[in-house]
């Protein structure tokens, strides 16, 4: 029978192995010592650390369980069951009350909310309903609330019509910021300010601020034309035209003209056009040409 003989471990190899083992134990002791010192430096007791790690493990487990349940569709199923139970208990949208509507078509609001009727209250998304209403041209703001058990209340804040915007093929009602509201006939726009010119819609807000500098003139202005994307020509209800300079000088010239009109009654007078594009000057033109020298000189001297 053959014998198996084992070669005895060399002295050097054995010593190297013991050295490595000692180094590993020393490294573990050093790491543990650093960790112990760090934990001891923190203002927490060992019991508090146990509670913390236990809570962390529970939260991780709950998050994992929720992820699995969500993947399986459990929350949606629970939501549907809750909605069905609420509906059977009478918590369902059966009444829709809309307030704040004066100018717009109220029926259009009901049409927007038609899909929310007979919906269980837990499934009513008031935020989505509000966003849907804000897409309507007339709606500046909207507040949507539930009134249990079966009412959905909608409070509308309407935009205020400010002017009629002249487009190539139609007139459109706009608010003070230039937001389009609805088409308007020329007959209904007769007594309103008419805004025209390429790019004028984007300047309606600026025009509003410009006219606020001379409130006494606002009722007498029939039209405003945006010229060259830089300045305004104003037309009064008398048919007279006021040419304003561009930029901030336009407001200064309008205020100056209001002062001049208060002293000399320019609106309704002989001048059919007043040009104020030159600082501290007013050039007047009458029907048959330049106005009489005496009148123009008086205007310039002011």
Secondary structure, DSSP 8 states (H G I E B T S, - for coil): ----------HHHHHHHHHHHHHHHHHHHHHHHHHHHHHHHSS--HHHHHHHHHHHHHHHHHHHHHHHHHHHTHHHHHHHHHHHHHHHTT-B--EEEEES-SSS-HHHHHHHTGGGTT-BGGG--HHHHHHHHHTSTTEEEEEEEEETTTEEEEEEEE--EEEEEE-SS-EEEEETT--EEEEE-TTTTTTSEEEESTTGGGGHHHHHHHHGGGHHHHTTEEEEEEETTTEEEEEETTS-EEE--STHHHHHHHHHHHHHHHHH--TTSS-SEEE--STT--EEEETTEE--HHHHHHHHH-
